């Protein structure tokens, strides 16, 4: 299976905004690979396996950040 395959938005809206590589997700979140894999393993960050490649929905990465926002009162 080709690692560059894109999801059909009609099938899954979570994937409609595209997917990120592990490297791109680490850069976007400013975390290391170990921490990213821990988030994936714990279920806090969904991912899809395309052959030997793992891809993370862009929407899920943004949602992870939004869920962690802290408001100062």
Phi, psi and omega in degrees: 000140182283130182289346181265007181297135180259149180281148175278119183301334179289336181278313183215109181296336178297327181270356186296335180270005177098176181233159180242152171284166176301316180299315180295319179296319177299315180296315182298319182273351183057047177228167179274169181298320181300313180294321178297314179296327176294319177298320180292316182295323181285347181091000179287338180229109181289155180208165178231143177260122176244092186068238179265005182257143173253136177232144183243129178300131180304319180299322181292323178294316179294320179296322178301317177295315182297321179294335182267001180296138179244130179260128177275130180252000000 
